[in-house]
Amino acid sequence: MHRLQELVRLHRLGTGAREVARLLGLGPNTERRYREALESAGLLQGEVEAAPELELLKAAVLKHAPPATPPQQTSSVESHRDRIEALQSKGLRPKAIYDRLRVEDATFSASLGAVKRLMARLARERGPREQDVAIPVVTEAGEIAQVDFGYAGRHWDPTTGQLRKAWVFVMVLGHSRHQFSRVVFDQRTETWIRLHEQAFRFFGGVPRTVVPDNLKAAVIRAAFGVSEPGCSLNRSYRELARHYGFKVDPAPPAAPEKKGKVEACVKYVKSNALKGRDGESIDDVNAYLDRWVMEIAGTRTHGTTGKQPLQVFEAEERTELMALPSRSYEPVTWKKATVHQDSHVVFERRMYSVPWQLVGREVWVRATPATVAIHFDDERQATHRREGKTPWSTDESHLPEQRAALRHRSRSYWEERADRLGAEVGQVVRDLFESDDVLSQLRQVQAVVTHLEKFPVERACAACRRATHYGSVSYQAIKNILLKALDREPLPTPMTQQTLWADEPRFARAASTWTRAEVSHERH
């Protein structure tokens, strides 16, 4: 309409139609239609300086040339309007709604474009909602820091000698817009916590509130609104916040505008500092980032504040940050785990035992650099050293009493254990191990030793002496000896030559009764 004001002014000056069209950048036919509409309304005459109001110009044009009616009055998805509105209210985008309708209604034949047009019309009819209004937030110095990750391409890992996916971590102070940036290879909880510590040391203080995204390293369950349960923070992140004294205020899910400062910073880092650096060593990239933050990002004139972030930080925000704690932070990692059938939980590729009664239950693992503690129902059940020579850390008291020893498979262990019961038991175990040159006798030995340990040493040794005497040293034989109390019976006395011929044989004839002829016959 403002161009039509100029059209009226030019015609009142006596400018020709072609010249008016050229000066306003209109086609001759367009200029003519507008001129005729305004002339019929009597708006082309009058004082040059007295330009008609825009409302009068608009009314004259619409009266002379009302907008054309579209050939199709009814949308092809109008019959699905209620369903589309319901899905749109749940946050579904046009493509998702289109696919949902195709699956749910076999007769649906409209196009994706029709769904998009209807949704756009519904948005115009509804008008802006309260939640659509962006409220500018004025952040006091030292009050807010926003944090987020952004994909940073693939970079060289000197440790593994490979190209790996990388992410850039950014923490930006809301008042000054001064930032800390670091490229890493993962978004694990341990990495998340370490980056926070590095950022606080970089700033020389701690902001009162940190606004993270809803990644699992920070937020286990996001919930917003009066009717929803409270947000559940990652327990490791909660301990970090308690140590440094800051509050955590997670951004709502799928609402990047709620942390727009860090979103903009991540884009800036990716498009400036990291642009064209794919394939470079992560150490070189981070060394460059340290300089870039101070020399480029910190000294630029910020588009919103109109000031240099580093200058504002030094002048206004540094002194408003909370002081760093005097006591260094011991990193703590919490992780939920399930107790396996072997009475162990898995954490960082190592197995740690817990009381066997917790098999199948969910427990919490609290790990520091030195220890791993397992909690159930808010009570600590076990504590282990985090490092070890083997992947297993087992406390035998956590295993069933009668079965704990079965985890040992070395011959020396069972021989030493048998020797503690007595020499006879030790000999039986060695005989068992040597009884078959192919088939392992470990299970037989385990059964024998664990069974004998239930009896007094005297009975265990006596049972082994009896089994050895009769040449039957199997588990079943020893078990039967003890079951029938045969170990209490004396062993038979060994027969000797003297014992055999002590008395005269029953059917033998005395030598004096033999005749000379009988003796001569026997000799021949």
TIMAR-56282 format. One record per residue: x, y, z of N, C-alpha, C in turn. Coordinates in steps of 0.001 Angstrom, whole numbers, plus 500000, padded with zeros to 6 digits. Layout:
XYZXYZXYZ
...
***
This chain:
500815498792500000500000500000500000500860501274500000
502069501212500613502904502416500626503350502783499210
503471501776498320503826502086496924502642502774496224
501434502401496648500275503072496064500199504541496502
500670504825497714500738506231498128501664507013497183
502779506383496824503708507043495916503087507162494516
502284506175494094501610506240492797500658507429492754
499900507604493853498987508756493916499760510070493849
500850510153494607501649511392494638502189511727493262
502717510698492539503280510941491208502202511397490226
501011510791490265499951511206489351499460512612489686
499424512965490972499029514326491333500064515341490853
501322514856490680502367515744490139502280515845488622
501409515058487985501261515095486544502198514170485811
502782513183486494503703512235485864502919511274484985
503474510962483811502815510047482899502754508632483431
501798507828482901501574506468483396502794505577483208
503434505676482018504613504817481778505749505172482734
505924506472482961507004506892483868506708506434485297
505438506500485701505071506036487051505381504543487200
505001503771486160505271502332486217506766502056486315
507571502821485564509035502603485608509607502970486968
509184504097487490509724504555488779509336503603489920
508153503023489858507702502130490938508035500669490692
508616500374489520508962499000489219507746498122488990
506693498695488427505471497945488144505339497700486652
504623496667486295504295496452484902503217497427484464
503147497764483176502146498728482702500718498305483029
500427497025482864499072496558483154498751496651484646
499744496321485486499536496410486933499303497864487334
500123498751486775499969500182487092498593500663486652
498136500177485509496842500620485000495703500147485897
495770498868486365494701498359487232494623499154488543
495802499438489117495797500210490363495274501638490110
495703502243488986495290503620488669493782503697488480
493214502725487792491773502728487571491012502549488882
491509501674489766490840501454491046490859502720491886
492016503399491909492113504611492730491356505783492114
491351505814490783490644506903490111489144506793490324
488609505558490291487177505362490521486792505754491939
487719505681492848487441506082494229487723507560494454
488196508266493424488467509685493548489682510011494373
490649509107494390491832509325495235493017509911494469
492946509992493137494078510534492381494076512064492377
492977512693492773492936514145492830493177514612494265
493772515758494371494003516350495678495371516964495790
495676517445496997496966518072497245498080517021497183
499226517430496656500361516502496520500837516023497884
500904516924498841501453516563500149500479515724500977
499195515793500702498199515076501507497988513671500945
498836512738501331498744511356500833497570510648501491
496777509896500726495649509148501310496135508133502342
495286507837503336495622506829504336495683505444503672
496487504567504258496656503219503694495340502447503682
494509502661504728493246501932504782492341502290503596
492348503598503211491524504023502077492016503401500786
493324503365500605493898502765499399493560501276499315
493691500572500452493422499132500458491949498869500139
491048499668500734489615499453500499489249499702499035
489874500736498436489566501048497033490030499938496120
491197499392496352491738498327495502490893497065495628
490539496676496868489762495452497063488354495595496472
487791496806496517486458497003495957486483496899494444
487528497413493848487614497394492394488023496021491871
488929495328492634489439494008492191489535493083493395
488411492508493817488445491584494953489331490377494653
489934489778495702490829488634495473490106487480494812
490801486813493928490194485699493193489898484540494135
488789483922493924488404482764494726489135481535494195
489820480794495073490530479601494597489560478611493986
489982477901492953489069476962492275488600475840493183
489406475450494153489017474357495045488656474944496401
487399474923496752486941475519497999487190474606499195
487135473310499018487238472364500124488539471570500021
489266471532501134490520470776501157490225469285501030
491133468561500396490958467111500238491131466367501561
491648467042502577491801466402503893490869467043504916
489871467798504454488953468474505383488231467469506268
487916466306505729487211465295506533488080464743507659
489372464948507549490307464471508585490754465618509478
490082466734509416490509467938510134490651467685511642
489647467063512257489698466843513710490882465967514100
491110464909513306492235464010513605493563464729513435
493686465555512410494928466301512172495175467292513305
494094467974513744494256468919514848494699468205516121
494129467024516379494503466271517581495965465849517534
496407465367516368497813464950516248498745466149516308
498335467269515722499163468471515755499331468969517187
498280468842517995498365469282519392499339468440520202
499614467218519715500568466339520389501996466558519902
502179467502518986503524467830518531503968467145517271
503065466421516586503462465740515361503616466742514222
504622466518513400504874467356512249504055466840511047
503966467643509956503127467237508813503438465848508270
504715465505508095505056464193507530504601463071508452
504775463243509758504346462214510702502831462053510681
502109463174510597500637463104510529500198462427509230
500837462783508137500523462183506829500719460668506874
501846460220507435502108458786507522501119458095508454
500759458755509555499807458165510495498444457956509836
498002458943509084496709458825508409496721457724507353
497827457574506653497934456530505638497825455145506264
498390454979507448498359453676508114496990453401508721
496396454428509344495150454220510077493927454138509167
493970454797508001492793454848507122493183454361505728
492671453188505366493015452606504066492474453426502907
491446454258503167490844455070502091491511456427501934
492456456727502797493110458043502734493979458124501468
493742459152500661494466459255499391494993460663499129
494886461542500124495348462920499935496869462962499912
497407464107499488498854464272499374499434464903500639
500743464789500751501439465432501868501257466945501798
501244467483500579501058468921500417499719469391500955
498683468575500769497365468944501286497366469003502805
498071468061503431498173468075504893498915469323505353
500000469659504673500767470848505041499924472115504892
499160472222503802498350473425503586497260473563504647
496637472435505009495603472505506029496199472901507379
497352472354507705497984472679508982498392474146509022
498863474675507885499216476092507834497972476958508015
496845476553507408495604477313507550495101477251508988
495227476085509611494804475955511005495639476862511908
496936476956511597497795477828512403497392479284512238
497044479682511013496611481069510796495285481351511501
494381480381511433493088480583512091493232480637513610
494102479818514134494290479789515582495006481024516079
495946481515515268496730482670515684497826482256516651
498650483185517031499742482850517958499219482467519342
499891481487519950499559481071521307500524481712522296
500162481667523564501024482273524575502412481635524565
502444480295524412503730479614524451504581479877523217
503972480460522172504744480788520973505510482100521117
505175482866522137505799484176522317507162484001522977
508199484498522347509548484435522895509749485581523880
510061485234525118510268486240526153511759486492526289
512234487676525982513658487969526147514049487924527621
515103487197527925515545487009529303516794487835529542
516735488675530536517883489477530936518622488725532031
519849488342531785520615487516532713521579488382533508
521498488262534830522422488993535690523810488350535638
524813489125535923526195488632535899526374487505536909
526983486414536457527263485275537327526072484401537616
524924484675536997523698483973537349523500482689536554
523682482737535232523306481616534363524461481215533457
524607479898533286525462479343532232524660478274531514
524727478250530196524046477240529397525083476303528786
524758475009528728525713474014528226525033473116527208
525828472647526245525272471756525221526408471110524446
526069470020523748526980469346522824526523469626521397
527455469598520459527148469679519039528085468762518266
527572468131517228528414467234516433529536468024515767
530752467524515876531926468257515406532669467549514283
532034466552513637532709465853512544533568464710513041
534509464282512220535408463176512560536823463712512700
537455463316513814538808463793514077539712462623514433
540997462871514306542007461836514529542223461647516025
542164460383516447542410460036517844543827459480517964
544763460219518564546145459729518675546248458452519505
545309458227520425545367457048521293545083455768520525
544035455783519698543657454588518939544214454578517526
544712455732517066545213455813515705544126455705514659
542933456222514978541806456125514064541045457451514011
540279457608512909539343458731512836538083458344513597
537597459244514441536422458949515253535442460119515227
534165459813515426533177460872515568533491461692516815
533299463003516701533616463887517814532474464863518052
532411465386519274531404466376519659532090467552520338
531541468731520146532090469913520799531183470281521966
531780470446523113531080470871524324531252472377524467
530149473059524742530193474511524906529463474895526188
530102475697527032529446476345528163529590477843527954
528460478551527925528470479989527687527807480694528867
528418481768529348527856482572530427526797483501529850
525611483488530449524482484204529878524640485706529848
525373486282530773525483487744530834526518488274529846
527719487756529922528810488292529092528910487605527740
528379486384527621528493485537526418529915484990526247
530750485086527294532060484445527250531846482940527315
532681482163526598532415480741526472533655479894526666
533397478617527008534434477587527070534036476503526084
534991476047525262534701475028524242535773473946524274
535341472686524075536285471567524042535693470459523182
536526469843522324536112468735521473536456467419522168
535489466492522202535673465193522849535108464103521944
535405462850522310534971461716521493533718461011522026
533184461430523150531977460779523677531218461756524554
530008461349524921529160462162525787528808461406527068
529728460554527526529486459783528736529421460696529962
528856460167531029528704460941532256530051461416532770
531062460539532722532383460925533215532943462101532413
532743462065531099533217463149530239532459464438530531
531148464336530672530291465487530980530755466195532259
531037465409533290531460465982534567532846466604534444
533760465912533761535114466444533603535094467772532852
534248467897531842534162469139531068533620470287531918
532668470008532799532174471045533705533308471560534601
534091470624535131535208471038535990536199471902535218
536515471490533992537444472287533181536875473667532889
535571473751532618534947475041532337534979475943533556
534690475400534744534712476222535959536123476750536236
537127475898536018538507476370536210538869477430535175
538369477268533950538640478250532888538055479612533255
536824479627533765536184480890534147536705481416535480
537306480538536272537780480970537589536673481075538605
535520480470538351534396480519539266533246479683538754
532144479699539500531001478837539200529737479691539079
528962479549538002527670480251537908526675479659538898
525690480446539271524721479984540266523756478943539697
523489479008538401522570478064537769523155477610536440
523069476308536188523514475746534913522290475180534194
522137475544532916521003475092532112521517474082531088
521324472782531331521760471767530355520617471355529451
520981470613528411519984469964527581519548468687528300
518658467926527690518137466730528336518906465469527957
520224465550527838521005464348527593521102463523528875
521342462209528727521289461299529857522368461579530896
523459462208530511524500462526531475524030463556532483
522953464295532155522447465336533050521074465002533593
520156464548532720518754464370533107518315462953532773
517830462217533793517326460868533569515906460915533042
515061461775533651513693461921533190513335463392533207
512898463913532067512498465311531978511007465425532214
510606466396533021509182466597533293508941468069533548
507966468636532869507668470045533004506158470222533063
505715471089533930504287471318534086503829470945535479
502717471531535917502236471332537270501798469893537508
501198469258536500500630467923536681501653466815536553
502877467119536148503877466085535908504800465948537114
505344464747537355506301464579538450507580465337538162
508344465553539214509556466354539087510590465732538176
511447466582537652512534466138536781513519465311537595
514013464236537018514957463360537701516343463573537118
517266464068537953518620464347537503519492463099537614
520489463023536747521505461994536858522194462150538220
522336461040538963522864461124540326524305461611540348
525076461270539326526453461748539254526476463262539083
525574463784538234525502465220537997525019465949539253
524125465317539992523629465912541224524772466077542237
525637465064542335526764465164543270527726466268542853
527951466414541545528802467498541054528206468850541448
526889469017541256526237470283541583526325470577543074
526187469556543904526290469768545350527689470219545744
528694469611545119530069469967545468530387471413545086
529981471830543881530312473176543406529268474222543808
528102473781544291527113474705544804526199475340543789
526114474805542558525221475405541561523918474622541473
522890475272540957521604474634540723521507474219539258
520721473169539006520528472665537650519100472983537217
518963473635536077517649474008535545517552473502534111
517195472203533906517203471633532550516224472345531634
516624472495530383515726473058529372514631472050529055
513420472516528712512345471580528356512724470759527126
512201469539527010512489468720525827511990469395524558
512742469227523484512364469735522157512078471231522182
512850471970522993512668473425523055514031474100523039
514736474053521896516084474622521842516102476124522098
514958476803521857514939478252522063515065478612523538
514810477634524437514928477896525862516382477999526305
517288477550525464518720477718525725519383478252524453
518778479323523957519209479863522670520625480387522657
521122480831523813522476481390523844523514480336523503
523386479140524119524378478096523840524125477475522469
522866477414522029522584476910520683523298477772519646
523223479087519832523899479993518902525409479847518983
525932479637520197527384479479520364527885478205519700
527115477120519821527521475859519182527582476039517669
526573476699517108526583476956515667527778477826515277
528085478805516090529203479704515804530536478951515822
530710478094516835531954477310516920532093476399515706
530984475731515325531045474787514211531294475492512879
530691476652512702530817477336511414532082478167511301
532750478413512422533948479258512392535187478474512810
535288478137514074536511477503514583536740476111514018
535670475326513850535827473927513433535622473717511941
535212474739511226534939474585509804536200474178509047
536103473088508274537229472648507456538324471933508212
538067471506509456539107470841510248538863469338510418
537969468773509638537736467326509712539031466576509428
539274465541510231540450464712510029541664465152510816
541648466352511392542792466818512168542814466142513544
543988466130514159544129465543515486543306466336516494
542659465621517409541830466291518401542673467189519301
543921466825519534544791467669520359545065469004519666
545308468961518367545550470202517630544296471067517583
543143470427517419541889471176517352541613471873518684
541818471174519802541566471782521108542574472880521430
543821472707520980544805473772521177544398475035520418
543862474846519214543391476000518442542159476626519107
541246475772519617540046476285520269540390477179521460
541408476796522229541807477616523374542181479028522941
542922479133521864543304480463521359542111481166520727
541302480421519983540167481014519267539174481648520231
538895480970521347537939481485522327538400482836522864
539692482970523117540211484211523708540454485292522657
540978484918521502541417485925520527540353486275519489
539443485356519212538417485605518187537039485751518827
536530484663519407535181484702519978535075485715521114
536118485812521925536050486707523070536171488180522721
536749488492521563536972489901521207536028490393520115
535138489538519626534198489990518601533124490859519237
532465491642518439531321492412518924530081491531518816
529501491186519933528373490265519945527148490908519320
526429490118518509525304490664517764524165491138518630
523974490552519813522861490933520681523266492002521686
524385491785522353524800492746523387525490493958522804
526084493805521603526831494908521011528144495168521710
528612494195522532529857494360523290530747493132523084
532009493271523467532941492157523376532759491252524604
532491489945524400532236489047525536533353489042526576
534597488956526143535706488888527093535810490166527907
535560491298527273535620492575527975534530492661529045
533309492235528692532207492255529658532484491264530791
533044490117530457533356489114531475534334489665532497
535423490276532024536436490795532944535903491967533764
535077492789533152534623494002533831533443493754534757
532557492804534393531307492694535129531020491316535722
531461490238535064530971488915535463531946488084536272
533240488211536051534206487357536741534025487428538254
533910488628538787533813488786540242532462488339540803
531454488161539940530131487754540404529949486239540438
530887485510539869530807484052539924531101483564541325
530508482428541705530807481818542998532240481275542987
532888481334544141534276480877544241534361479364544066
535471478914543516535702477478543392535912476877544771
535410475654545020535597475022546334537075474814546631
537419474918547923538815474704548319539195473233548216
538224472354548401538471470915548325538243470437546903
539188469674546370539060469172545004537942468144544930
537325468062543773536182467167543582536657465779543170
536164464760543865536453463387543485535336462921542559
535643462678541290534585462300540345533825461057540810
532533461140540742531657460038541149530734459697539987
530639458413539693529740457947538637528714457009539243
527437457328539022526346456448539443525777455750538220
525515454462538367524938453704537262524029452623537817
522870452471537189521950451402537583522367450107536892
522346449004537640522768447715537081521881446617537653
521873445480536955521119444308537403522096443231537851
521814442599538989522681441539539512522466440280538684
523538439779538090523452438604537233523357437320538064
523129436206537369522962434922538035524203434508538811
525361435054538422526611434705539110526900435612540298
525902436376540757526022437270541914526961438446541655
527131438835540405528001439954540058527234440984539235
527683442231539309527193443284538421528347443704537522
528015444223536361529032444639535395529114446160535404
530337446669535553530571448106535470531926448322534808
531913449087533713533152449392532976533926448120532641
533209447096532160533809445837531679534472445016532784
534165445307534039534638444462535137533433443974535926
533596442816536588532524442210537354532809442358538842
531787442821539577531915443041541020530813442269541732
531183441529542784530228440662543464529374441437544458
528174440919544682527259441407545713526659440175546391
526023440310547559525402439146548196524452438413547252
524560437099547237523836436301546238522317436434546361
521836436897547523520387437071547680519831438164546774
520700438994546170520250440089545309520208439709543832
520408438439543508520372438004542114519037438408541477
519138439060540310517953439492539586517426440853539994
517987441472541038517496442772541498518300443908540851
517675445087540787518357446282540283519057446977541438
520306447337541242521105448012542259521732449255541647
522277450103542504522991451302542055524482451114542297
525267451382541277526727451314541376527255452738541524
528018452972542590528651454277542819530159454094542706
530728454673541655532149454448541362532933455739541503
534051455652542204535041456725542258536279456219541526
537300457039541346538508456535540674539149455342541375
538890455173542688539549454106543438538630452971543838
537340453243544030536451452224544579535169452099543764
534519450949543954533185450696543391532309450191544533
531264450943544849530330450540545902528981450233545264
528332449164545746527027448764545219525982448968546304
524910449695545959523851450016546910522546449372546462
521782448900547462520428448408547205519515448920548296
518397449509547860517421450046548811518093451035549770
518941451900549178519634452961549914520628452450550950
521022451195550865522035450656551770523184450067550963
524390450337551419525562449802550723525684448315550999
525816447537549933525885446086550043527299445541549851
528129446272549105529484445779548830530371446947548402
531670446803548672532658447785548239533862447032547684
534338447432546514535472446783545860536474447838545417
537708447406545223538686448245544548538322448299543068
538436449479542460537991449614541076538930448903540114
540228448952540369541190448320539475541538446933539984
542010446091539086542415444750539463543148444063538335
543840442968538656544595442238537640543696441404536736
542513441031537241541588440219536461540273440975536292
539421440530535363538129441200535178537145440956536321
537495440075537278536576439708538343537059440250539678
536147440823540439536416441203541821535350440527542672
535748439450543358534774438602544045535107438490545518
534119438773546347534184438522547785533441437213548035
534167436176548493533554434854548609532410434833549611
532387435798550534531275435842551485529964436226550803
530044436757549565528838437111548825528200435901548158
528917434781548078528418433592547388527800432625548398
526928431716547946526365430720548866527487429962549575
527348429769550880528439429227551690528938427879551185
528012427034550772528394425691550354528895425635548920
528790426728548185529151426695546773530242427705546403
530659428509547356531607429581547047532917429039546495
533371427922547065534679427410546662534691426840545253
533519426583544676533487425961543355534037426866542264
534240428133542579534789429048541575536273428812541331
536924428088542266538358427820542118538556426543541303
539406426586540299539600425426539412541049424944539356
541931425552540105543331425126540048543542423893540943
544402422979540479544689421761541249545368422087542571
546264423047542555547010423380543772546076423875544878
545052424621544498544121425143545505543436424001546239
542952423000545506542210421912546131543140420954546882
544360420800546405545317419964547151545668420617548486
545894421942548470546205422639549725545026422573550685
543844422704550163542647422661551010542459421265551600
542760420223550813542659418854551318543722418578552371
544940419086552157546022418862553121545693419454554484
544894420537554492544529421137555777543631420203556597
542958419252555935542132418272556638542950417082557137
544085416847556498544922415736556907545665415133555729
546759414415556042547583413826554987546801412784554190
545918412020554902545149410996554204544206411625553170
543593412754553538542693413427552599543482413973551408
544651414556551692545487415074550618545896413996549641
546196412777550168546597411690549294545432411221548441
544241411158549007543058410768548240542827411734547083
542969413045547346542768414050546296543788413874545185
545035413636545550546068413445544525545810412175543716
545339411123544405545021409892543686543865410121542714
542894410929543120541772411218542233542232411980540996
543062412986541191543554413766540055544325412888539069
545036411868539593545865411029538735545118409801538204
543851409629538592543143408398538243542773408309536763
542758409424536046542423409391534620543313410403533903
544013409937532871544949410826532189544281411724531148
542976411555530921542256412375529939541106413133530584
540239412412531304539046413025531889539409413787533159
539009415058533225539276415873534405538474415354535595
539126415261536744538494414794537972538207415949538930
538199417184538392538036418348539268536715418299540031
535628417964539354534335417936540029534286416872541127
534927415708540876535003414677541907535763415200543122
536887415866542873537706416394543960536923417439544749
536259418376544034535475419402544713534407418775545597
533744417752545072532686417091545838533249416412547078
534391415713546929535002414998548056535422415971549144
536170417022548770536712417951549770535588418689550488
534631419247549731533549420009550376532695419099551268
532564417815550917531797416895551756532568416554553030
533860416291552923534658415941554100534772417106555075
534697418332554565534811419499555449533619419636556398
532568418884556139531396418951557012531576418062558260
532636417238558280532839416272559367534094416646560161
534198416126561388535441416327562149536641415771561388
537793416337561656539000415930560926539275414441561118
539035413914562356539326412507562618538488411591561721
537213411924561552536347411092560720536732411229559236
537085412445558805537479412636557406538710411811557077
539698411820557979540920411059557726540646409554557768
539814409119558719539500407697558834538763407212557596
537841408002557086537109407616555880538057407481554701
539026408391554566539988408315553462540911407115553614
541297406774554883542145405582555072541392404319554645
540116404267554991539327403075554635539139402995553119
538857404131552482538683404124551035539962403722550327
541096404215550825542385403858550227542677402369550431
542338401845551620542599400434551923541885399525550931
540630399889550602539868399046549680539999399490548222
540840400500547957541081400919546575539899401589545906
539037402253546675537869402938546103537812404349546702
538356405313545941538465406678546482537509407639545777
536405407153545256535425408026544606534607408770545651
533938409809545177533083410604546077531980409740546676
531362408891545852530250408074546339530720407083547392
531922406502547188532446405538548160532714406208549504
533350407368549464533656408079550714532364408534551390
531403408975550614530126409401551184529429408237551884
529455407055551260528811405885551865529517405455553143
530846405527553169531595405169554385531148406036555556
531030407331555289530617408240556360529153408058556711
528318407815555683526890407638555932526635406427556817
527371405326556599527179404092557364528098404018558583
528858405111558803529764405176559959530812404079559924
531179403622558734532207402577558626533585403109558994
533720404437558972535021405011559356535329404759560830
534293404438561632534499404170563056534932402714563301
534802401873562280535183400464562411536685400319562155
537362399376562897538797399167562641539011398475561306
540112398785560695540455398130559431540925396707559701
540708395763558772541199394379558962542724394369559086
543234393421559968544681393319560138545270392635558920
546338393130558356546939392508557160547464391107557484
547202390083556631547653388706556863549112388553556470
549919387844557326551353387624557073551611386125556940
552823385744556486553202384336556321553203383606557653
553659384305558707553711383677560036552315383352560536
551385384314560221550017384091560674549402382893559943
549716382724558672549114381656557882549554380272558359
550787380110558806551303378795559166551568378668560664
550921379454561423551124379375562871550588378045563416
549455377611562919548885376330563337549071375300562228
549000374025562573549153372955561593547941372949560673
548184372799559399547037372773558473546066371670558868
544779371922558620543722371031559074543819369640558459
544146369576557178544174368263556510545602367734556262
546568368305556876547954367863556662548282366633557539
549098365696557014549553364530557782550908364823558397
551104364311559529552400364489560195553476363754559412
554661364317559418555766363746558639556137362339559116
555890362081560402556273360764560959555397359634560439
554256360016559846553339358979559375553619358570557952
554499359281557292554783358940555901555693357701555879
555458356690554902556286355495554760557380355780553751
558409354893553761559526355066552824559034354981551391
558092354109551097557599353927549716556864355171549243
556093355823550158555330357017549785556262358184549476
557313358254550275558270359331550046558964359131548719
559395357847548398560071357578547135559144357878545962
557814357568546110556862357814545027556688359325544784
556656360083545842556475361529545687557679362162544986
558854361611545238560064362174544618560058361933543123
559530360786542703559515360463541282558337361125540587
***
